[in-house]
Amino acid sequence: MTELLYCPDNEYQKSFEAEVEKVDEEASYIVLDKTLFYKEGGGQPADYGKIFWKDKEASVTDVQKRQGEIRHYLEGPLPEEGEKIEGEIDWERRYSHMKMHTAQHIVSKVVLEEYEASTAGNQVGEDSSRIDFEPADFDEKDLEKIEELSNEIIEADIELEKSERPRSELEKETEDGRTNLDLIPDHIDPLRAVEIGDIDICPCGGTHVDSTGELGGLEIVDRKSKGADVERIEFVLKD
């Protein structure tokens, strides 16, 4: 099983060394014994980047978990099994996702606290992100309030803690409606917890910043109805 080097709290490392455990020439992917590349999941896209070996290099264009494997899809030549490689992530993309994912946690917590609406889905992007809430029916004043309260948390520059926690312990500490723990298979224990000071705690395998102040500021730019009692909020971050 591939060791995830960014967990539980190592999101800022940009390069690493690893060994190729498997090569699939037909599908153009490799499996490594360890990786810094984030696999797509939890509403967060995969990391991109490059791998280097000998006098060759290839671009990592996607990372997916399939049949228990972390598959790094490559554009370019493929290394051989057993080859030692150096991996380098696209830091600008990674850091954008880190900030956006932390912002998503903040907005989700604010909406749960103020409107008792749960996060039904989310999609993190480099330039903008979105969250679906239910049950929800926001008006313009609601959006202004959500934005204001979210920015208060950002401006407070609150430290995040990312750690492995026993599942039973995290289940007790996670507020009802904050996330759907039932979707996480029972055999996954411990769980990675992401805490924003004493404001929020949530199981999450995504990448996050170390402090809310890194986000700069948040602006809600759109709201859409996605069906009965489901509202979608789109937001961007400002430097």
N, C-alpha and C positions, 0 to 999 in steps of 0.2 A: 504494500500500500504506500502511495506517495506521501511523504511527509510535507505538510503545509507549513512552510517557513514563516509565513506572515502571521500565523496564529501562535499564541492568542493576542500578542500586542507588539508585533514587529512589522507594521505596515510601511515604515519609512526606509527600509533597506531596498536598494535599487538593483543590486546584482548578486549573483550567487553561482556556486559551482555544483554540479550534479553529474550523475551517471545515467546513461540511457539504458533502460531496462527492456524496452520493447520498441520495435519499429514496424509500422504498417505502411508499406510502400503504396498499396492500392488506394488507401484512404488518406495518405500523406499526413500521418500523425506519429508522434512518439510518446512514450510514457517514461517519466523520469523517476528516480528514487526519491527526489525531493524537489520542491519548486517554490518560487516566490510568486508565480503567476496565479492570479485569482481566476478560478473557474466560474463561468456564468451561473448565477443562482440567486434566489432571494430578491429578485428585481434589480440586481446589479449585473451589468455586462462583464464579460471577461476582460482581463488585461491583454494588451498587445505588447510586442517587444521583439527582441532578437535573441538568437542563440549563436554561439561561436565555438568552433572546434578546429584544431589544426590551422589550415589556411582558408577555412570555409565559414560561411554564415548563412542563416536562413531567418526569415521573418515569422514570428508567431502571430497568426491571424485570428486564432480562436482557441479557447480552452474550455472543454466540456467534460463533465463526469458521465461516463457511459459504462455500464456493466461493471461498476466498481473501480474503473480506471480513470485517472485524470489524464485526458488526452490533449496533447499540445499539437494543434494543426499548423503545419508549416507551409510556407511558400518559398520554394527554393530547394536546394539539395537536402537530403536526409542523412543524418549521421548513422553510423552502424551501432548495433547493439553492443553495449559494453563501453562505448565511447565516453570520454570525459568531456563535458561541455561547460561553457560559461553562459549563463542567462542574464539578460538585461531587460528590465521592464520599461515600457514607455511611461516615464514618470509623470509627465503632464496629464496624460489620460488617467493614470492611477490616482493622482492627487485630486483631480476633479471629482472622481467617483467617491473618494474618501470624504470630501467635504459635502457632497450632495447626499450621501447616505446618512451622515450625521445629521444634516438638516432634516432629512425625512423623519428620523427618530424624534427630533424636536417638535416638528409640526404634528406628527401623530400623537405625541403625548399631550400637547396643548389641546388638540381637538377632543381627545378622550376626556380630559379633565373638564373642559368648558362645555362640551356638547354631548358627552356620553356616546360619541360615535366611534366605532372601531375601524381600524384600517383593513379594508377588504382586499386591497392590492396596491402595489406601487411599482414604479419603473424609474430607476435612477439613470440619468444621462450626464454627459459632459457639460452641456450648456443649459439644460432645463430638466426638471424632474416632475413626476406627477404622483398623486396619491388618491385612491378611491376610498371614500368613507361611507359607512352605513350604520344606522339610519341617519340621514343628514339632509337638510334643506337649507343651505346657507343663503343669506342675502349679502349685500355690499358691506353693511356694518359688521356682519359676522367675519367677513374676509379681512376687514381692517383690524378687527380685534385679534384674529389669529396671527396676522402678520406682526402686529405690535408685540404680542406676548412672545412670539418666537424670537423676535429681535432683542427683546430684553434678555432672554437666555443666552443669545449669541454674544451680546455686549458684556455680559457678566463674566465672560472668559472662563467658563467652568471646565475643570479638568475631567477627562473621561478615563475610566478604568476598564480594561479589557482583560478578562481572566476566564479560566476554566472553572466551572462550578458544578457540584453534584446536581443532577436533574431534579431530585426531590426538593432540594433547597431552593433552586431557582423557580420552580413551579409555585412555591409558597410566596416568594417575593414579587413575582410578576403580577401586576394588576389585572383583574378581569377585563377582558376586552382589548388589552394592549397587544396581544399577538395570539395566534392560534397554535398552541403547543401541541394539539392533537395531530397536526400535520407533520410534526417531527417524529420519525420512527422511534418506538420505545427503546430500541437497543442503543440509541445514541445517548451515551451517558459516560462522562460528564458533558455538559453543554457549555458553549462559549457565551459568556455574559458580557454585554456592553452596558456600562453604567455612566450616566451623566450626573456627576455629583450625587446629591440626594434627591434629584428631580425625577430621574427615570432609570429603570433597569429593564433589559429586554434580552432574550436569547437571540443571538445574531452571529452568522458566520462571515458577514461582510467586512470590508475594510473601512476604518474610521480614523478621524484625526485624533490628536491628543487633547485638544482644548477647543471649546466652542468659539473662542475668539478668532480662530483661523478662518472661520466662514465669512467674515466681513460683514455681510448683511443679507437679508432675505426679502424678496419681493414676490408677492402672489400676482401672477400675470393673467390667469384665466380660471374660469369655473365652468363646468359643464355638468348637466344632468346625465347620468348613465343608466337611467331606469328608475323604477319605484324606490324611493328612499336612498338612492345611491348618488353621491356628488363627487365629482373629480376636481381636485385642485392642482393647478400647474404653477410651479414656482421657479425662480432663478436666484442665483446668488450674486451679490454685488461686492466688488473689492473695496 
